[in-house]
């Protein structure tokens, strides 16, 4: 910046130069035909030379969204190709002549460069089949998305929709501010504000996002079309987690690599106001949110069966347990979301997220877990580890609850090769000694250095959407959240190779150093003692009802002495 300060006058002069005629005292001749009547220029063209009206319109016969300026003797004023009489034929290539054009229509067109009025004619001569006569089809083929389907008068460029979508998924800008920004770009003084099309933009953006997701999920290429899309098929999955048919290791070789590590948690920021209406669903259950109808049927069944939360026997006092059936947000139809994530890599899971109506009820959280877990179990996964901040309490009667649920097929957790519930490493310190010994990830075989807290860091990205999704309709909100979680998974995917390589290098180095420490400690005891401890550890790893080698032994004989010493 200090170096640039020497050039600030030069930079300012060059910027000011664009406000006038440059090196000319008077408007030069038209750079195309040579006529002296050349008050027009196009700042959007690379060479913003001066042109006469006819040449300018001709040069922009395929560039309807360029902004035009007109010299008024002392300064430039804004004009447009529409004001200069330019018109554009839809339904044909640029050199094609339409034999049966419609009357001229003034189309309001939104683009990243602002809001434009474009004079167009539709084609009725049917050059490419009956469908091509539809006005909305002709707009789509021009890469303009219509705001209505029968007699469209407003459209949005594909470029604008793609730009807005990327802007929302990265910066979380709300649609109202974006629409206001387009109006400011068009006329910053507000003297000639453009047409207000906020509602139309909201509708088109929702459709645009759905079509992109469905297209990427194969909806345009499978038999049956969009209706044949399977639940969760539009969600981007974690490529590093075990996935039958894609990356499973042979069961005979290190079967622990096929363990599915999952995290569970709830977020009470992603609420939704009860506005008394329902909007049509688009991708209901096709991505991360579970099918809403199935969830409501499940909750009704649980209410009839009176499946309530169990008494808390944990030494901690987590609100997730004590307030599981408490609704602390009045006027809200949804008080938050419960989610199941990939615990190792932080990816959102297909059909792994549910709406919450009160607190962190087991019936809701179980529905999220079973919705995303059962397809994996059916595909061949038989080893599962669950990380949950209240896992010590939640796991106790899960088999009884599963048996009582009507929404899922029978499932016996005891039939799995491996089933383990743990508490994340940050949360474990808030639990009692019993939990810290039994549910500690540091004492769990095959867990490595996994902390189980990845789902917590993922909420930071999701919570930024809370202020505008809570005002949305129920189905629009689910579509928005699904889309943003897909974008979240995509960013995770882009950085996955780098993070996995970094973690592998660190793990190899730490493995060598920890092995040396373990061998050094083992040599401090007799081989017989070490063998007894290892046997005790192996038995506990297979069956947590066995004596826990990690639980501190309480020496009762020392208690009176300790009490006397302390007091």
N, C-alpha and C positions, 0 to 999 in steps of 0.2 A: 504493500500500500504506500509506503514511503517513497518507493521508486516511481509509482504512478503519479504521485503528487506533482512531479515535474512536468507531466504531460496533461494536466487537467484542463488548461486553457485550450490546448489543441483538440482534445476530445470534445469539449463543449462547442467549439467552433464547427466541428464536423457534424455534430448532432443538429446544430442550428442551420447548417447548410441544407439539410433535408427539408427544412420548413419553407425554403424559398426556391429560386430557380437555379441554384447551383452556380455554375460559371457563366450563366446567361443573364443579361440585363432585361431581356424581353423573352417571352415564350418562343422557343426555336420552332423551326418547321417540323412537320410530322415526319417521324423517322421512317415511315413506310411509303407514303405517297408524295411527300414534299410540300403539301399545302401549308399555308401560313396560319390557318385557323386551328391552332393546337393547344387548347386550354386544358387538356385532360392528361392524366398519368395514372398508372396503377402501381402503388407501392408494394403490392403483393408479388408482382413479377420481379424476376431477378434483375432485369434491366428496366428501371423505372423511367424510361424515356417518355417524351411527350408525343401524343398522337391526336389526330383529329377524331371526331366522334365515330365516323363510319369505320375507320381502321381499328379503333379501340374495340368496338363491338365485334368486328370480324376476328380479331386476335383472341377474343375471349369466347369464341363460339363453343368451346368445350370447357370453359372455366367460369361457371356462373356464380361462384362464391368469392370472387376477388372484389376487393373494395376499391372504389374509384375516387380520385380527387380532381377537383376542377379549380383552375386558377382564376381568381376574381380581381386581379389587378395588383393587389398587395399581399395576398395570402391565399392559401388553399382552403376550400370548403369541401365537406363530404358530399358526394353524390353516389349514384349506384348504377349498375348495368340496367336495372329495372327502369330507372329514370331516363336512361339513354335509349330505351326502346328495345333492348335485347330480349329475345324469346328463345325457348328451348323446347325441342320436340322429344317427347318420351316414347319408348317402345321401339326405337330404331337406332341403328348406328349413326354416327355423326354425318356420314356422307349419304345416308339413305333418305329418300323422300317419302313422306307419309301420304298415301292416297286418300285417306279419310281421317283428317285430324279433327279434334274437338275444338270448341271455342277456347279462347285464351282464358287461363285461370291464374289468378295471383296466389301463388303458393307461399305460405310462411315457412321458411326453412331455417332450422337451428343448426349451427355449426360451431366448431371451436373458435372461429373468427368472429362469432356474434350471431345476431338474428338478421336474416336476409328476407327480402321479398323477391321471388323469382317468377317471371311470367313463363308459364309452360302450356303446352298442348298435349293432350293424351291421344294415343293412337287407337283407331277403331277399324283399321283395315285388316287386322288379324294376320300378321305376317308369320307368327311363330306358334300357331295353335290358339284354341279358344281361351286358354288361361291368360294369354298375353294381353287380351282385351281388358282384363280387370285392372282398374286404376291402381289398386294397392300393389299389384304384381309389377306394374311398370315402374312404380316408385322404388320398389325393392331392387329391381334390376339396375336402377340408377344408383344404388347404394344409399337410398333415402328411405328411412323407416317411417311409414305413415302413422299418424296418430288416430286415424279411424279407417274403416275398411270399405265403406260404400262410396262416399263422396269426399275423399280426404282433401283437406285444405291446409293441413299442417304436417310437417315431416321433420325428422331428425336424421342427420347424416350418420352413417355407420362410424365415421371417425369420431364424432362427438360422443356417441354412446360408448365406444371402446375407451376413449379417453376418460370419460366420467366414471366408468366401471373401475378402471385401474386407479383412478384418483381416490375413489371411495374405499377400495380394498386396502390401499396403502396409507392414506392420510385420514380416512374416516370423515371426510367432508360431508356435511349434510346437504341434501338435495336443494333445500330452500336457498342456502347461500350460493350454491353453484348457479342456480337459475338467476339469482340477483347479479352474479358476476357477469353472466352473459348479457344481461340488460345493460350493465355498466360498460362493457366492451363495445356494445352497439352505439350507445349514446351516454357518455359519462356525465354530461350535464343534466340529464333527465328531462330535457326540454321536449324530446320526441321519444318517449319510452316505447319499446317494442311491445308486441302483443304478449299478454300474460298467458303462459302455457305451462304453468307449474304442474297442474293435475295431469295434463297429457304427457309431460315428461316422466312423471312418476309411473304412470301406467306403462309407457313404452319401455322404460328402463327395466321394469320388473319382467316384462315379456322377453326382452333382449337377453337378460341374464339367464332366464330359464332355457331359452333356445340354445344358448352357448353351452350350458351344462348338459342338456339333453343330447346335443350333437356330439359332444366329446364322449358322452357315455354310450354312443352308438345308436341313439334313437332313430336316426335317419337311415340306418343301414341294416337293422335287424327286422326279421319277419314280425309283423304286428305293429311296428312303429313305436311311438312313444308309449302307447298303452301297454306294451309288452315289457317295459323296463322293470327290472326287479327291484325290490326294496334295497336301498343302500348302494345301488349300482352307479349312481352319479357322484359318489364320494371318492375322493382321492385317498387311497390306502397307503399305509406305511410300507415301503418296499423292503425294509430290513426286518420286520417282524415275520415269524413263521406263517407261511401262506400255502396251504396244500395245493399241489399242482403247479407251484411256481418256484419255491425256494426251500422246501423241507429237506432236512438232512436225513439220510437213511437211518431208520430206527436202530440199526445195529452199530452205528458209529455216533457216539456222543449224543444220545437222544435228548440230553438236557438242552441242547441247542434249539430244540423244537418247543421250548417252553414259551407260552404266551404270557407276557408281563403286562398287566393292566393296572391303571390308577383310577380311583373313583373320587369325586369331589362335587361340591355344589357351589354355585355362584348366585348370590342374592342381589346382584346389581342389574342383571338382565331381566327386568320386570316388564310387564305389559299392562297398561291401564284397561280397565273394564269399560269399554266405550259403547257397549250395548249393540254391536253389530258384528257380522261375520262376512269376510270377503272370500271370494272363490279360491280354493287351493290350486297350486300349479304342480309343485314337486313334493306332494305330501308323502313323506317317508322314503323318498328316493335318494336322500343324501345322509345327513348326520342326525337330524331330528327324527324321532320315531313317528310312525303314522299316528296322527292325533286321534282318529276314531278308535284305533286299537287301544291307545292309552286310556281313553275315557271309559271304554268298556271294562278294561282291567281295573280301574279305580272304583267303578261301580260295583264290580264283583267283590273287591276287597272290602268295600263299605258294607255290603250285605253280609259277608262272612265275618265282619268285625275283626279283620286282621289288623291289630294295633301294634305299636312298638312295644318292645320288652322293657322290663325294669332294668335300669342302668346299674350294673355291678362293677363298673370300672372305677378305679381310684380317681380318675380325672372328672372334670365337670364341663364337658364340651357342649356348647349350645346345639350342635348338630344332633345330640341325643336328647337333651332336656327340652328343646324347643321344636322337636320334630313335628309335632301336631299343632303348633302355634302359628297363627297368621298375624304377622306384625306389620303388614302393609295393607291398609284399608284402601278400597277403591281400585284394587288391582286384581285382574283375573289370573295373572301369573306372577308369582313372587320371586321367581328365579329359575335357574336350570340346573339339573343334575347331569353329570357327564362321566363317561368312561373313556379314558385316553390310553394310548400306548405309553406304558410307563418308562420305557427305555429311551424313546426317541421323541416323545411329546406330540405325536400325531393324534388328531381327533379320529375316533373310530366310526365306521358306518353304522347308522342306527344306534348310536351310543349316547344320545343326548335326549333328555326328557324335560318337559315343563314341570315346575313345582307349583302347587296350589297353596301349600302352607309352608311347613319347614322341610327338613331333609328326610321325608318319610321313607321308610324302608320299601314300601310298595312302589314308590316312584323310582327309587334308586335300583331296586331289583329289576324293574322292567327295563331300565336302560342297560343293565349288565346282561340280562338274558337275551335281549334283542340283538346285541352285538356279539355275544359269546356263542350262542347256540349254532349259528351258521358255521362258525369256526370248528366247533365240536363235531358237527355233522360232516364237515369236510375232512376230518382226521386228526385234529388237535386233541391231545389227551393230557397235556401238562399245562397247568394254569397257576399263576401267582397273582394275587390281588393285593394292591396297596391302597389302603383307605384309612383316613385319619381316625375313624371310629371303628376300624375293623375288628378290634377286640370285642366290641359289643355286637356289631352287626352280624358277625359270622356265626353266632351261637345257634340260632334257630333258622338259618337260611334254608336248610334242607326241608324243614317242616313248612316253611313259607312257600318254597318251590312246589311242594306236593299239593298245596292248597290253591295255587294259581291255575286258573282255567285257560289262560291265554297262551300257555306254552306246553309242549309235549313233556311227558315224564322224563326227569333227569335225575340220576343218582350220582352225586358228587363223589361218593365212595368208589364208584366204578372207574374214575379217572386214574391214570397212572400217577399223577402228581397234582395235588390241590393244596395251596398254602395261602393264608391270609396274613398280611403284615401291616405294620403302621409306618408311615413315612418317617424319615430320620429326623426331620425338624420337629414333627409333632410328637414323636415318641418321648421326648423329654417332659412333656406335659402329662404323661401317664404315670401310673404307679409302678412299683417295683415288679409286680407280677407281669404287667404288660411289657415292661422294658426287657424282661428276660424271655418272654414267650413270643413276642411279635416284632422283635428287633431285626431289621434288615442286615445289620452287621453280623448277626449270628445265623443268617439264613444261607443254606448251601445253594450254590449256583446263582446267587443274587449279585455277585461281584461287588462293585462299589456303587451300584444303583441307589439313588437316594429316595425315589418314589415321589419326589416333589415337582416333577416336570409339569404336571397339570396345573400347579399353582402359578407358575410363571406364564403359562399360556393364557390365564385369565386376564392378565394385564392388557393383552391385545383385544380380547373380547369385550372387556368392560368399557372401552372407549366407544362402543356402539350403543351403550345403554341409553344415552340421552335422546336419541332419535328413534330407536326401535320400540321404546315403551309407548310412543304415540301412534305407532303403526297398527293396522288391522292385524288380527291374530295370524292369518295365513301369510300376509305380506311380511310380518316380522320373522316367521320361520324361514321364508325364502331368503330374506336378507342375511340372517344368521348362517344358514347353510352355505350361502355364497361366500361369506367372509371366512368361514372355517375352511372352505375349499381353497381359498387364496392363502390362508394360514398354512395349510398342509403343503401347498405348492412351494412356499418360501422355505419351509422345513426341508422339502425334498432337494431344493437347489443347494442347500448347505450341508446336506447329509454326508456326502462323500468326504468333504473336508473334515467334518467333525468326527466321523468314524475313523479316518486315518489318524487324526490327532489322538483320539482316545486309545487306539490300538498301540501307538508308540508309547504313550504314557503307561498303559496297562502292562506292556512287556517289561518296561523298566521297573515299575513298582512290583511286579510279580517276582522278579529276581531279588530285589532288596527284601521283600517280605518273606520270601522263602529262606533267605539267609538268617533273618531274625527268628523265624519259627524253628529252624534247625538249631540255632544257638540256645533258645529257650528249652527245647526238647532235651538237649544234652545236659541240661542242668538237673534233670530228674532221671531216675532209673528207667530202663526200658520197660520194665513191668508196669510202672506207674503210668507211663505214656501210653502203653497199650490199653490199660484200663480206661483211661480218659478218652482215647480214640473210639473204643467200643461204645462207651456211653454216648459220645457225640453222634456216632453213626446210628445208634438205635433211636436217639431223639429225632434225628433228621427224618427217619422213616415213620415215626409215630410220636406225635407231640404229647401223648399221654404218658410216655416214659419219663423217668427222672430227667429234669432239665439241668444239663451241665453248666449252663450259663447263669443259673440262679445263685445269688450269693447265699451262702450258708449262714444262718443266724446262730451265733453262739450264745445261748441263753445264760450260761454261767457267768458271762462277762457283763451282763446287763446291770446288776447291782453295783458293780465296781465303776462302770461307766457313769451311772447316774450320780454316784457319790463324787466322782472326779469332776463332773460338769457342774454340779450344784454345790 
